[in-house]
C-alpha cells in the first residue's frame, strides 16, 4: 500500500544566510505565518497527497515544532542534495511511495492548480517541473555589461518538482556528477530520465533576500480576500453524559446531549469556518439523521471544515470562541482548550482566543439547563 502513496517532501534545512533574518528563513514570518507553514498547509490539504515530510536541520526541530507542531520530519544534510536524499531514504524506509513532490520551503505560496498539473503530467513521464517564461533581457555580467544572451527557449524552473519515486531515488543514489546540482530535475536528466514542463505560477517566486520578504507579503495581500463568519450552537445538559468542550473532556456531574459528542464549542467554530467559504453549516456535512455520526467526536467536524478552506487555498488567520454557561468554570481548562483547537486547525495558539461568560443566571444557561457557544473565524481566501 505504501508503494502507491503520494508523498510531498519539503526541504527546509538551510540557514538562509542571505535573507537577513535572525532565524533560518524557512522559520521567519511571511504573510503572518512562518514561511514553511504556508507550503505545508497547501500540500497537506491537497486531496491527492497522502503524507507530507519535512526535512530540516538536526538543530532546528524545536523551531519546526513551534511553526507546525509534531509533524513528520527527518534531519537534513550539509547540502540541499544530501537533505533531499535523507528525505527520500526516510520514505523508502517506510515502504516507499508511488510518486513524490520535492518542494523548497523558500517558495511559500503554492497554488493547488500547480500540484494538479504536476501529478497529471507524471502519467506520461518520470519527472515533471513547473516553469515560467523568462521576460527580462539577459546579459553577461562583468566589470561592465556584456553581450545579451538570447532568451528564446529559456524558462525559469520552480518547485515543487514531481517524480516517480523509484526513479528519483535511483537518481540520487547513483549521483556522481561534479559539483552540487541546483535541483532534482538536473539529477533525473543526468540519470537518463525524461523531465517534462508544466505551467508554473508567479506566486511561487523564491524568497532569498531581505527585499523578497516584503515582496512576498505584497503578493499574499494582493492574492487573498479576507472573510469572516460567525457560528452559534446550544446543547442541553443531562445526567449520564460526558462533557466535551473545545475538544477537551471536562469532569462535571452532567454532560451535553446531542447526536455527536455535542461539543458546542467545536460545533460553533465549525459553522464559523464553513461560513467563510459559503459551505453551509455543520448539519449540511454531518446530518444528525445519519447514524454514522452518533457519538462521533466533534474534532472530526472541525478538521473537515479547516480542510475545505485549505483545499480552496485559504489560510485560517484567527478564531475566537465564547462559551456561555454557569458551570463548569472554564478558566481552569482555557489553556488546554486553546492548545487543542490550535492543534486541530494547525495554527498557532496566539491565533486562537477562548473566552467564557455567564448570563447572570438568566435564561436556560443561567438555570444550568444547557451550554451555548458563539464563534467567529477570520480567513483569507484566494481571489478567483
C-alpha positions as CSV (number, residue, x, y, z in Angstrom):
1,X,0.0,0.0,0.0
2,X,2.8,2.4,0.8
3,X,4.3,1.9,-2.6
4,X,1.2,3.5,-4.2
5,X,1.0,6.6,-2.0
6,X,2.0,10.2,-2.9
7,X,4.4,11.9,-0.6
8,X,5.4,15.6,-0.5
9,X,8.9,16.4,0.7
10,X,9.5,19.9,1.9
11,X,13.2,20.9,2.0
12,X,13.6,23.3,5.0
13,X,17.2,22.5,6.3
14,X,19.1,25.6,5.2
15,X,20.4,28.6,7.1
16,X,19.2,31.3,4.7
17,X,22.3,33.5,5.4
18,X,21.3,35.9,2.5
19,X,17.9,36.6,3.9
20,X,19.0,39.0,6.6
21,X,16.7,37.1,9.1
22,X,17.9,36.2,12.6
23,X,16.1,32.9,12.1
24,X,16.7,30.4,9.3
25,X,14.5,31.9,6.6
26,X,12.1,29.0,6.5
27,X,11.0,29.9,10.0
28,X,10.9,33.6,9.5
29,X,7.4,35.2,9.2
30,X,5.9,35.8,5.8
31,X,2.3,36.9,5.5
32,X,1.7,36.4,9.2
33,X,3.0,32.8,9.5
34,X,6.4,31.0,9.5
35,X,7.4,30.6,5.8
36,X,7.3,26.8,6.0
37,X,3.8,26.8,7.3
38,X,2.3,28.1,4.1
39,X,3.6,25.3,1.8
40,X,3.0,22.7,4.5
41,X,-0.7,23.7,4.7
42,X,-1.1,23.7,0.9
43,X,0.5,20.3,0.5
44,X,-1.2,18.6,3.4
45,X,-4.6,19.9,2.3
46,X,-4.4,18.6,-1.2
47,X,-6.6,15.6,-1.7
48,X,-4.1,13.6,-3.8
49,X,-1.2,13.9,-1.3
50,X,-1.1,11.2,1.4
51,X,1.8,12.4,3.5
52,X,4.0,15.5,4.0
53,X,7.5,15.0,5.3
54,X,9.7,18.0,6.3
55,X,13.5,17.8,6.0
56,X,15.0,20.3,8.4
57,X,18.3,20.9,10.2
58,X,19.1,18.5,13.1
59,X,19.3,21.5,15.4
60,X,16.0,23.1,14.1
61,X,13.5,20.6,15.4
62,X,12.3,22.9,18.1
63,X,11.7,25.7,15.5
64,X,9.8,23.2,13.4
65,X,7.6,22.3,16.4
66,X,6.9,25.9,17.0
67,X,6.0,26.5,13.4
68,X,4.0,23.3,12.6
69,X,3.7,21.2,15.7
70,X,4.6,17.5,15.8
71,X,4.7,16.8,12.0
72,X,6.7,14.0,10.3
73,X,10.3,15.2,10.0
74,X,13.9,14.0,9.2
75,X,17.2,15.6,9.7
76,X,18.8,17.0,6.6
77,X,22.4,17.1,5.4
78,X,25.1,19.6,4.7
79,X,23.8,20.4,1.2
80,X,20.4,20.5,-0.4
81,X,21.1,17.3,-2.3
82,X,22.0,15.5,0.9
83,X,18.9,16.8,2.6
84,X,16.6,15.6,-0.3
85,X,18.5,12.2,-0.2
86,X,17.8,11.9,3.5
87,X,14.1,12.6,2.9
88,X,13.9,10.1,0.1
89,X,15.7,7.4,2.2
90,X,13.2,8.0,5.0
91,X,10.3,7.5,2.6
92,X,11.9,4.3,1.3
93,X,12.4,3.0,4.9
94,X,8.6,3.5,5.5
95,X,7.8,1.3,2.5
96,X,8.4,3.7,-0.4
97,X,5.9,5.7,-2.5
98,X,4.5,5.8,-6.0
99,X,5.3,9.4,-6.5
100,X,6.9,12.2,-4.7
101,X,6.8,16.0,-4.8
102,X,10.0,17.8,-3.7
103,X,9.4,21.4,-2.7
104,X,11.6,24.2,-1.3
105,X,10.2,25.9,1.8
106,X,11.5,29.2,0.4
107,X,8.6,29.2,-2.1
108,X,5.8,29.6,0.4
109,X,2.7,30.2,-1.8
110,X,1.8,27.0,-3.6
111,X,-1.4,27.0,-5.7
112,X,-3.3,23.7,-5.7
113,X,-3.6,24.0,-9.5
114,X,0.2,23.6,-9.9
115,X,0.1,20.4,-7.9
116,X,-2.8,19.2,-10.1
117,X,-0.7,19.8,-13.3
118,X,2.4,18.1,-11.9
119,X,0.6,15.0,-10.8
120,X,-1.3,14.8,-14.1
121,X,1.9,15.0,-16.1
122,X,3.5,12.1,-14.2
123,X,1.2,9.8,-16.1
124,X,3.5,10.3,-19.2
125,X,7.0,11.0,-17.8
126,X,9.1,10.0,-14.7
127,X,9.6,13.6,-13.8
128,X,7.9,17.0,-14.2
129,X,8.6,20.6,-13.1
130,X,6.7,23.9,-13.1
131,X,8.3,26.6,-15.3
132,X,7.6,30.2,-16.3
133,X,9.0,32.1,-19.3
134,X,11.9,34.5,-19.0
135,X,10.6,38.0,-19.5
136,X,13.6,40.1,-18.7
137,X,16.6,40.8,-21.0
138,X,19.5,38.6,-20.1
139,X,23.1,39.7,-20.5
140,X,26.6,38.5,-19.4
141,X,28.0,40.3,-16.4
142,X,31.5,41.5,-15.7
143,X,33.1,44.9,-14.8
144,X,30.7,46.2,-17.5
145,X,27.6,44.9,-19.1
146,X,28.4,42.1,-21.6
147,X,26.6,40.6,-24.5
148,X,22.9,40.0,-24.4
149,X,22.0,36.3,-24.1
150,X,19.1,35.2,-26.3
151,X,16.2,34.2,-24.1
152,X,14.3,32.2,-26.7
153,X,13.6,28.8,-25.3
154,X,14.7,29.7,-21.8
155,X,12.4,29.2,-18.8
156,X,12.6,29.7,-15.0
157,X,12.3,26.4,-13.2
158,X,10.3,26.4,-9.9
159,X,9.4,23.8,-7.3
160,X,7.6,21.6,-6.3
161,X,9.1,19.1,-8.8
162,X,7.3,15.8,-9.1
163,X,8.8,12.4,-9.8
164,X,8.1,8.7,-9.8
165,X,9.6,7.8,-6.5
166,X,11.7,4.8,-7.6
167,X,13.3,6.9,-10.4
168,X,14.3,9.9,-8.4
169,X,15.5,7.7,-5.5
170,X,17.8,5.8,-8.0
171,X,19.0,9.1,-9.5
172,X,20.0,10.3,-6.0
173,X,21.7,7.1,-5.1
174,X,23.6,6.9,-8.4
175,X,24.6,10.6,-8.5
176,X,28.3,11.0,-9.4
177,X,28.2,14.4,-11.1
178,X,30.7,17.1,-10.5
179,X,29.7,19.8,-8.0
180,X,26.2,20.2,-6.5
181,X,23.1,20.0,-8.6
182,X,20.8,23.0,-8.3
183,X,17.6,21.0,-8.4
184,X,16.4,17.4,-8.6
185,X,15.3,17.6,-12.2
186,X,19.0,18.0,-13.1
187,X,19.7,14.7,-11.3
188,X,16.9,13.0,-13.1
189,X,18.2,14.1,-16.5
190,X,21.7,13.1,-15.6
191,X,20.3,9.6,-14.9
192,X,18.7,9.5,-18.3
193,X,15.2,10.2,-17.1
194,X,12.8,12.4,-19.2
195,X,11.5,15.5,-17.4
196,X,8.5,17.5,-18.8
197,X,7.5,21.0,-18.0
198,X,4.1,22.3,-16.9
199,X,3.0,25.9,-16.4
200,X,4.2,27.3,-13.1
201,X,2.8,30.3,-11.2
202,X,4.1,33.7,-10.3
203,X,3.0,33.1,-6.7
204,X,5.9,30.5,-6.4
205,X,8.6,33.2,-6.5
206,X,11.5,32.2,-4.2
207,X,12.2,34.2,-1.0
208,X,16.0,34.7,-0.7
209,X,17.0,38.3,0.1
210,X,15.6,40.8,2.6
211,X,13.6,42.6,0.0
212,X,11.9,39.3,-1.0
213,X,10.1,39.2,2.3
214,X,8.3,42.4,1.6
215,X,7.5,41.3,-2.0
216,X,6.1,38.0,-0.6
217,X,3.9,39.9,1.8
218,X,2.7,42.1,-1.1
219,X,1.9,39.0,-3.3
220,X,0.0,37.4,-0.5
221,X,-2.0,40.6,0.2
222,X,-2.9,41.0,-3.4
223,X,-3.9,37.4,-3.9
224,X,-6.2,37.0,-0.9
225,X,-9.6,38.4,0.2
226,X,-10.3,38.5,3.9
227,X,-13.6,36.9,5.0
228,X,-15.2,36.5,8.5
229,X,-18.2,34.4,9.6
230,X,-19.9,33.5,12.8
231,X,-21.2,30.3,14.4
232,X,-23.6,29.6,17.2
233,X,-24.7,26.4,19.0
234,X,-26.6,25.2,22.0
235,X,-26.9,21.8,23.7
236,X,-28.8,20.6,26.7
237,X,-27.0,19.4,29.9
238,X,-28.1,15.9,31.0
239,X,-27.0,13.4,33.7
240,X,-25.1,10.4,32.4
241,X,-23.4,12.2,29.6
242,X,-19.7,13.1,29.2
243,X,-19.0,16.8,28.9
244,X,-16.8,17.8,26.0
245,X,-16.0,21.4,25.4
246,X,-13.5,22.7,22.8
247,X,-12.2,19.2,22.2
248,X,-11.4,18.6,25.9
249,X,-13.3,16.2,28.2
250,X,-14.1,18.2,31.4
251,X,-15.1,16.5,34.7
252,X,-18.7,17.5,35.6
253,X,-21.8,16.0,37.1
254,X,-23.6,16.3,33.8
255,X,-22.7,16.3,30.1
256,X,-24.0,17.8,26.9
257,X,-26.6,15.7,25.0
258,X,-26.6,15.5,21.2
259,X,-26.3,13.2,18.2
260,X,-22.4,13.5,18.3
261,X,-20.5,14.3,21.4
262,X,-22.4,17.6,21.5
263,X,-19.3,19.8,21.8
264,X,-20.9,23.2,21.5
265,X,-17.6,24.9,21.2
266,X,-16.3,22.9,18.3
267,X,-19.7,23.0,16.6
268,X,-19.8,26.8,16.7
269,X,-16.3,27.0,15.4
270,X,-17.1,24.5,12.6
271,X,-20.1,26.6,11.5
272,X,-18.0,29.8,11.6
273,X,-15.3,28.2,9.4
274,X,-17.8,26.8,6.9
275,X,-19.4,30.2,6.7
276,X,-16.2,31.8,5.5
277,X,-16.4,29.8,2.3
278,X,-20.2,29.7,2.0
279,X,-20.2,25.9,2.6
280,X,-23.4,25.7,4.6
281,X,-23.4,24.5,8.2
282,X,-22.5,21.5,10.2
283,X,-25.8,19.8,9.5
284,X,-25.2,20.0,5.8
285,X,-22.0,18.0,6.1
286,X,-22.8,15.8,9.1
287,X,-26.6,15.4,9.2
288,X,-28.0,14.4,12.6
289,X,-30.2,11.9,10.8
290,X,-27.2,9.9,9.7
291,X,-26.4,7.1,12.3
292,X,-22.7,7.2,11.5
293,X,-22.3,10.4,13.4
294,X,-24.0,9.2,16.6
295,X,-21.5,9.8,19.4
296,X,-18.8,11.0,16.9
297,X,-16.0,13.2,18.2
298,X,-16.6,16.8,17.0
299,X,-13.0,17.3,16.3
300,X,-13.7,15.4,13.0
301,X,-16.2,18.1,12.0
302,X,-13.7,21.0,12.8
303,X,-10.9,19.4,10.9
304,X,-13.2,18.8,7.9
305,X,-14.1,22.5,7.8
306,X,-10.5,23.5,8.0
307,X,-9.5,21.1,5.2
308,X,-12.2,22.6,2.9
309,X,-10.8,26.0,3.5
310,X,-7.2,24.8,2.7
311,X,-8.4,23.0,-0.4
312,X,-9.5,26.4,-1.6
313,X,-6.0,27.7,-1.0
314,X,-7.3,29.6,2.1
315,X,-5.5,30.5,5.3
316,X,-7.1,30.4,8.7
317,X,-5.9,33.6,10.4
318,X,-7.8,33.7,13.7
319,X,-10.7,32.1,15.6
320,X,-12.5,33.4,18.6
321,X,-14.7,31.2,20.8
322,X,-17.0,32.3,23.7
323,X,-18.5,29.6,25.9
324,X,-21.7,30.7,27.8
325,X,-22.5,28.7,31.0
326,X,-22.9,29.0,34.7
327,X,-20.9,25.8,35.3
328,X,-18.4,24.3,34.9
329,X,-15.8,27.1,35.3
330,X,-13.9,27.4,32.0
331,X,-10.9,29.2,33.4
332,X,-9.0,26.1,34.7
333,X,-9.5,24.5,31.2
334,X,-8.9,27.5,29.0
335,X,-5.3,26.8,28.2
336,X,-6.0,23.1,27.3
337,X,-8.9,24.1,25.1
338,X,-6.8,26.7,23.3
339,X,-4.0,24.3,22.7
340,X,-6.3,21.6,21.4
341,X,-8.1,23.9,18.9
342,X,-4.8,25.3,17.7
343,X,-3.6,21.7,17.1
344,X,-6.8,20.7,15.3
345,X,-6.6,23.7,13.0
346,X,-2.8,23.6,12.6
347,X,-2.4,27.2,13.6
348,X,-0.5,28.9,16.4
349,X,-2.0,29.2,19.8
350,X,-1.9,33.0,19.6
351,X,-4.3,32.7,16.7
352,X,-6.9,31.2,19.0
353,X,-9.0,33.1,21.6
354,X,-11.0,31.4,24.2
355,X,-13.4,33.4,26.4
356,X,-16.2,32.5,28.8
357,X,-19.1,34.3,30.3
358,X,-22.4,33.7,32.2
359,X,-25.9,35.2,31.6
360,X,-26.2,36.3,35.3
361,X,-28.5,33.3,36.0
362,X,-30.9,34.4,33.3
363,X,-32.3,32.1,30.6
364,X,-31.6,28.4,30.0
365,X,-27.9,28.8,30.5
366,X,-28.5,30.8,33.7
367,X,-30.6,27.9,35.0
368,X,-27.8,25.5,34.1
369,X,-30.1,23.7,31.7
370,X,-27.6,23.9,28.8
371,X,-24.4,25.5,27.4
372,X,-24.2,27.8,24.5
373,X,-21.2,28.9,22.3
374,X,-20.6,31.6,19.8
375,X,-17.6,31.8,17.5
376,X,-16.1,34.0,14.8
377,X,-13.5,32.9,12.3
378,X,-11.3,35.1,10.0
379,X,-9.7,33.6,7.0
380,X,-8.0,34.6,3.7
381,X,-9.3,33.1,0.5
382,X,-7.6,33.4,-2.9
383,X,-9.2,35.7,-5.4
384,X,-10.9,33.8,-8.2
